[in-house]
Amino acid sequence: MPYETWQQPDPLVSERGLPMQEGFVQPYSYDNLMRQFNGGKNCHHRGLDIGTVSSVSPTGSVNGGLGTPISAVTRSVVTLIGKTGGNVGEFGRLDTRSGKTVRGGRNYARSMNVPGYGLVYLFSRNYGRWRSGNVIVTKVLDGPLKDYTIRYMHMGAIRPDLKVGSIVEAGEHIAIMGSTAILDSTPHVHIDMENPKGERRDLAPYIGLPDTSLQCGGHHYEDKPPVTPKRSATVTSSKSHDASGTSTMLTPIETESDNGMIMRTLPRTERNKNDDLL
Ligand SMILES: [Zn+2]
């Protein structure tokens, strides 16, 4: 199997000892959980930052855990793939220099060979408008979060055969840890979620993490489904099926500004509503 998958030690309970919602799994080890929804000092973070740890790779401590697998948290369809170095304006410029770079006070090789991916450049030289780096946007297919959007950002690379329309199962390998659009802090994956109305919600209670959304004067959301601890989450192999065969290319929208310049942007519904830190 070309793609190593992160395996949650116990599908019923997370590494934090909290119950997992049925049909959900941990996307990665929680050994280095950096920030949560509304967590931290500034209360502007509305997602999860899960930092890299070398222990998640059976192949050992290679490059500080970069290149290790990240899994989908639940069964979803891929609705958008954005690649650093592809659409540079939106997703940033890849750092293709040789040698090492520093993040969070630690040295990392800028590139490495990863099974199933080949040579991967793991860092970017700028943010891009999305400030996401490599990003996968998915729509949940079943369960209490059906039709919610879940996004994964900053990865080192996206599984090469994944495309818009691919269906990914809970626990399926979708990307590898990296540091795109992270220019200072420790490499991590940012995962966030929106309900069908486009309102940001906290994924944490579904994947065995404490609900922190009240820490900054927040309130309970009326559309927040109850989390009912459950049976075993289904973890399947990393086979994906292509639901639609649609292309992964983004289609920019062209608009004319006041001074006659043509602006090319992504559809507004897909743009990152970047009013908070990623
Ligand atoms: Zn974040």
Residues whose N, C-alpha, C, O or C-beta is under 5 A from the ligand:
A	BS01	ZN	G47 L48 D49 H190 L277 L278
